[in-house]
Amino acid sequence: MDKAKVTLHWLNASRAQRMLWLMVELKVPYELEIYHREKTAFAPPELKKVHPLGKSPIITIELPTPGAEPIVLAESGFITEYLCEHWGRGTTLVPKQWQEGKENQLGGETAAYLRYKYLLHFAEGTMMPYLVFFLVTSNLKSTQVPWYIRPISTAIANKINAGFILPNVRRNLELIENFLANPPSAEDGTGYLCGGHLTAADILLSFPLIASRMRAAALGDLAAEFPKTFEYIERLEKEPGYVASIKKVEEIDGKFSSLL
């Protein structure tokens, strides 16, 4: 692994920041390829040369074996699992998988591990889509919409937000609040989603949680409803690995912006 060349194809204002943070925590030797969004807010066409969907994050791994094809990884959850499987052994970023004496048995997994695996899929499969929907409805109220249509499009957006997006965002935050208040088991400790220490699931969820906080004013007084969650978000932003990843981007690109 030390001889493999790992490259993160990083796009500004994208979910790629979490992969950079994860690699900092895992101490993966990496290089960054920086891309910038076009005026349309879409990723540049150069990313399609790396992966057919042309979206970030993408990680390429060039193996030291002569003639070996590079490994191309896309989708944040898949990238997280792959990096942790190869660089995460011996770290606390992945909870202990098996209960003592129940190795490789059905139901033998620890409660922390089961929660961790669930959250890896929850972050992108459940929580993030509603924030993307909210970004779309926000555009319906923006100056991009002609002024004579905007009152109608705004009314439609407000109805979608109130009836569909906000109830689902609130439901997701209720789950996070509950997980923070109730560790997987008594011996796991508290402070993070899977117990008393940072895991890759916390890193993966950082983006939708920070996005929720940034949209909180438009979605309601979420901070008052979910105090543990909003305190937790602030704690994540103070994690040394998170801070180091932001500084790395600022060093290379001059500035950092987490969202569009």
MIVEX-765385 format. One record per residue (C-alpha): residue in one letter; x, z, y. Coordinates in nm, 4 decimals, always signed. Example, Ala and Ser with C-alpha at 12.3 -4.5 7.8 and 13.67 -1.06 7.14 Angstrom:
# residues 2
 rest        X        Z        Y
    A  +1.2300  +0.7800  -0.4500
    S  +1.3670  +0.7140  -0.1060
***
This chain:
# residues 260
 rest        X        Z        Y
    M  +0.0000  +0.0000  +0.0000
    D  +0.2853  +0.0699  +0.2381
    K  +0.3911  -0.2950  +0.2207
    A  +0.0439  -0.4400  +0.2768
    K  -0.0339  -0.5752  +0.6230
    V  -0.3663  -0.4323  +0.7410
    T  -0.5258  -0.5926  +1.0469
    L  -0.8377  -0.4714  +1.2244
    H  -1.0160  -0.7500  +1.4087
    W  -1.1487  -0.5448  +1.6985
    L  -1.4220  -0.6604  +1.9371
    N  -1.4934  -0.4853  +2.2642
    A  -1.8166  -0.2806  +2.2838
    S  -1.8652  -0.2985  +1.9082
    R  -1.8793  -0.0780  +1.6016
    A  -1.5159  -0.1620  +1.5250
    Q  -1.4027  +0.1512  +1.7109
    R  -1.5064  +0.3643  +1.4140
    M  -1.2776  +0.1698  +1.1818
    L  -0.9863  +0.2262  +1.4177
    W  -1.0614  +0.5977  +1.4258
    L  -1.0877  +0.6040  +1.0457
    M  -0.7501  +0.4331  +1.0050
    V  -0.5921  +0.6823  +1.2436
    E  -0.7295  +0.9688  +1.0316
    L  -0.6179  +0.8036  +0.7054
    K  -0.2762  +0.7179  +0.8523
    V  -0.3187  +0.3546  +0.7500
    P  -0.0414  +0.1385  +0.8999
    Y  -0.2368  -0.1268  +1.0905
    E  -0.2254  -0.3994  +1.3511
    L  -0.4981  -0.4862  +1.6009
    E  -0.6313  -0.8298  +1.6859
    I  -0.8318  -0.7990  +2.0074
    Y  -1.1378  -1.0137  +2.0775
    H  -1.3706  -1.0135  +2.3775
    R  -1.7367  -1.0951  +2.3979
    E  -1.8486  -1.4096  +2.5726
    K  -2.0841  -1.4061  +2.8730
    T  -2.3741  -1.4304  +2.6293
    A  -2.2579  -1.0947  +2.4811
    F  -2.1941  -1.2668  +2.1476
    A  -1.8587  -1.2464  +1.9709
    P  -1.6218  -1.5393  +2.0313
    P  -1.6114  -1.8232  +1.7744
    E  -1.2567  -1.7258  +1.6743
    L  -1.3985  -1.4422  +1.4637
    K  -1.5799  -1.6951  +1.2410
    K  -1.2378  -1.8182  +1.1323
    V  -1.1783  -1.4740  +0.9825
    H  -1.5231  -1.4185  +0.8260
    P  -1.8207  -1.6589  +0.8135
    L  -2.0543  -1.4243  +1.0033
    G  -1.8083  -1.3908  +1.2897
    K  -1.8880  -1.0259  +1.3581
    S  -1.6651  -0.7237  +1.4083
    P  -1.5425  -0.5072  +1.2450
    I  -1.3456  -0.7183  +1.0022
    I  -1.0329  -0.6004  +0.8255
    T  -0.7852  -0.8317  +0.6583
    I  -0.5276  -0.7036  +0.4121
    E  -0.2315  -0.9265  +0.3312
    L  -0.0813  -0.8162  +0.0013
    P  +0.2948  -0.8131  -0.0637
    T  +0.2436  -1.0056  -0.3903
    P  +0.3659  -1.3666  -0.3487
    G  +0.0779  -1.6114  -0.3487
    A  -0.1940  -1.3448  -0.3321
    E  -0.4990  -1.4313  -0.1231
    P  -0.5667  -1.1907  +0.1677
    I  -0.8490  -0.9415  +0.1196
    V  -1.1205  -0.9830  +0.3850
    L  -1.3509  -0.6855  +0.4396
    A  -1.6664  -0.6892  +0.6523
    E  -1.9527  -0.4420  +0.7033
    S  -1.8618  -0.0969  +0.8300
    G  -1.9868  +0.0947  +0.5261
    F  -1.7979  -0.1260  +0.2820
    I  -1.4806  -0.1083  +0.4895
    T  -1.5103  +0.2714  +0.5056
    E  -1.5499  +0.3060  +0.1296
    Y  -1.2651  +0.0656  +0.0554
    L  -1.0178  +0.2317  +0.2907
    C  -1.1079  +0.5791  +0.1659
    E  -1.0737  +0.4736  -0.1985
    H  -0.7183  +0.3526  -0.1376
    W  -0.5879  +0.5724  +0.1456
    G  -0.8192  +0.8726  +0.1344
    R  -0.7027  +1.0418  -0.1843
    G  -0.5741  +1.3885  -0.1163
    T  -0.7535  +1.4073  +0.2204
    T  -1.0716  +1.5895  +0.3155
    L  -1.2318  +1.2734  +0.4570
    V  -1.4139  +1.2320  +0.1250
    P  -1.5775  +1.5451  -0.0192
    K  -1.4882  +1.6552  -0.3689
    Q  -1.6912  +1.4367  -0.6033
    W  -1.7441  +1.6503  -0.9138
    Q  -1.8541  +2.0050  -0.9848
    E  -1.6140  +2.1965  -1.2060
    G  -1.6652  +2.1066  -1.5710
    K  -1.9145  +1.8286  -1.4905
    E  -1.6756  +1.5417  -1.4295
    N  -1.8271  +1.1958  -1.4889
    Q  -2.1620  +1.3444  -1.5907
    L  -2.4973  +1.2291  -1.4563
    G  -2.5909  +1.4847  -1.1904
    G  -2.2426  +1.6351  -1.1966
    E  -2.1661  +1.5381  -0.8377
    T  -2.1280  +1.8030  -0.5695
    A  -2.4034  +1.8323  -0.3077
    A  -2.1500  +1.7496  -0.0337
    Y  -2.0463  +1.4281  -0.2068
    L  -2.4052  +1.3124  -0.2575
    R  -2.4842  +1.3773  +0.1091
    Y  -2.1667  +1.1953  +0.2126
    K  -2.2528  +0.8853  +0.0068
    Y  -2.6074  +0.8855  +0.1431
    L  -2.4891  +0.9044  +0.5030
    L  -2.2521  +0.6103  +0.4572
    H  -2.5589  +0.3943  +0.3922
    F  -2.7922  +0.5767  +0.6324
    A  -2.5698  +0.5073  +0.9342
    E  -2.6023  +0.1295  +0.9212
    G  -2.9081  +0.0827  +0.7017
    T  -3.1466  +0.3247  +0.8739
    M  -3.0207  +0.4665  +1.2017
    M  -2.8473  +0.1733  +1.3655
    P  -3.1284  -0.0882  +1.3424
    Y  -3.3592  +0.1100  +1.5728
    L  -3.0883  +0.1252  +1.8382
    V  -3.0447  -0.2508  +1.8101
    F  -3.4225  -0.2899  +1.8498
    F  -3.4040  -0.0747  +2.1617
    L  -3.1295  -0.2959  +2.3050
    V  -3.3569  -0.5978  +2.2520
    T  -3.6567  -0.4337  +2.4189
    S  -3.4351  -0.3230  +2.7082
    N  -3.3489  -0.6863  +2.7689
    L  -3.7215  -0.7616  +2.7999
    K  -3.7225  -0.5370  +3.1073
    S  -3.4034  -0.6713  +3.2624
    T  -3.3479  -0.9201  +3.5436
    Q  -3.2706  -1.1800  +3.2779
    V  -3.6484  -1.2156  +3.2437
    P  -3.8139  -1.4216  +3.5245
    W  -3.9825  -1.1937  +3.7781
    Y  -4.3294  -1.3355  +3.7220
    I  -4.3136  -1.2599  +3.3467
    R  -4.1280  -0.9290  +3.3736
    P  -4.4361  -0.7052  +3.4248
    I  -4.5840  -0.8381  +3.1009
    S  -4.2572  -0.8215  +2.9051
    T  -4.1921  -0.4703  +3.0384
    A  -4.5358  -0.3514  +2.9276
    I  -4.4746  -0.4987  +2.5819
    A  -4.1286  -0.3356  +2.5624
    N  -4.2650  +0.0039  +2.6674
    K  -4.5360  -0.0146  +2.4030
    I  -4.2841  -0.1043  +2.1307
    N  -4.0518  +0.1739  +2.2434
    A  -4.3236  +0.4400  +2.2499
    G  -4.5016  +0.3379  +1.9322
    F  -4.2181  +0.2278  +1.7081
    I  -3.8621  +0.2828  +1.8285
    L  -3.8763  +0.6348  +1.9744
    P  -4.0641  +0.7915  +1.6786
    N  -3.8048  +0.6500  +1.4390
    V  -3.5060  +0.7505  +1.6533
    R  -3.6522  +1.0998  +1.6772
    R  -3.7058  +1.1137  +1.3001
    N  -3.3447  +1.0154  +1.2386
    L  -3.2167  +1.2778  +1.4818
    E  -3.4335  +1.5377  +1.3113
    L  -3.2496  +1.4589  +0.9889
    I  -2.9092  +1.4973  +1.1567
    E  -3.0188  +1.8250  +1.3178
    N  -3.1332  +1.9518  +0.9797
    F  -2.8088  +1.8534  +0.8081
    L  -2.6040  +2.0301  +1.0749
    A  -2.8140  +2.3452  +1.0361
    N  -2.8086  +2.3355  +0.6561
    P  -2.4769  +2.2620  +0.4818
    P  -2.4910  +2.1033  +0.1348
    S  -2.4120  +2.4421  -0.0203
    A  -2.3198  +2.7905  +0.0999
    E  -1.9488  +2.7436  +0.0288
    D  -1.9202  +2.4165  +0.2223
    G  -1.9185  +2.5713  +0.5683
    T  -2.0779  +2.4293  +0.8827
    G  -1.9905  +2.2208  +1.1852
    Y  -2.0037  +1.8723  +1.0382
    L  -2.2611  +1.6767  +0.8420
    C  -2.1112  +1.7406  +0.4993
    G  -1.9809  +2.0910  +0.5580
    G  -1.6991  +2.2543  +0.7469
    H  -1.4672  +1.9589  +0.8037
    L  -1.4673  +1.6010  +0.9300
    T  -1.5471  +1.3287  +0.6765
    A  -1.5657  +0.9512  +0.6948
    A  -1.9454  +0.9874  +0.7175
    D  -1.9066  +1.1720  +1.0502
    I  -1.6860  +0.8907  +1.1760
    L  -1.9302  +0.6216  +1.0659
    L  -2.2243  +0.7990  +1.2303
    S  -2.0383  +0.8538  +1.5568
    F  -2.1395  +0.5135  +1.6967
    P  -2.5187  +0.5371  +1.6514
    L  -2.5131  +0.9004  +1.7641
    I  -2.3170  +0.8250  +2.0816
    A  -2.5496  +0.5284  +2.1414
    S  -2.8524  +0.7573  +2.0999
    R  -2.7117  +0.9971  +2.3581
    M  -2.6403  +0.7148  +2.6026
    R  -2.9981  +0.5886  +2.5650
    A  -3.1475  +0.9394  +2.5683
    A  -3.2703  +0.9176  +2.9278
    A  -3.4812  +0.6147  +2.8413
    L  -3.6004  +0.7538  +2.5085
    G  -3.6957  +1.1053  +2.6164
    D  -3.5350  +1.4489  +2.6511
    L  -3.3570  +1.4221  +2.3173
    A  -3.0798  +1.6686  +2.4082
    A  -3.3316  +1.9487  +2.4469
    E  -3.4998  +1.8577  +2.1192
    F  -3.1787  +1.8330  +1.9189
    P  -2.9211  +2.0753  +2.0644
    K  -2.7047  +2.0990  +1.7510
    T  -2.6815  +1.7212  +1.7310
    F  -2.5828  +1.6725  +2.0928
    E  -2.3250  +1.9527  +2.0733
    Y  -2.1907  +1.7858  +1.7592
    I  -2.1593  +1.4493  +1.9383
    E  -1.9483  +1.6136  +2.2090
    R  -1.7316  +1.7724  +1.9397
    L  -1.6754  +1.4369  +1.7718
    E  -1.5517  +1.2887  +2.0999
    K  -1.2917  +1.5659  +2.1205
    E  -1.1552  +1.5017  +1.7703
    P  -0.7826  +1.4164  +1.7966
    G  -0.8273  +1.1004  +1.5911
    Y  -1.1116  +0.9785  +1.8121
    V  -0.9094  +1.0461  +2.1269
    A  -0.6045  +0.8702  +1.9775
    S  -0.8117  +0.5634  +1.8865
    I  -0.9473  +0.5339  +2.2414
    K  -0.5975  +0.5654  +2.3869
    K  -0.4747  +0.2929  +2.1526
    V  -0.7382  +0.0497  +2.2789
    E  -0.6677  +0.1401  +2.6420
    E  -0.2974  +0.0890  +2.5789
    I  -0.3506  -0.2588  +2.4336
    D  -0.6609  -0.3825  +2.6171
    G  -0.6470  -0.1859  +2.9402
    K  -0.9940  -0.0289  +2.9072
    F  -1.2456  +0.0945  +2.6543
    S  -1.6242  +0.0631  +2.6482
    S  -1.8225  +0.1872  +2.3499
    L  -2.1459  -0.0030  +2.4187
    L  -2.2724  -0.3153  +2.5895
***
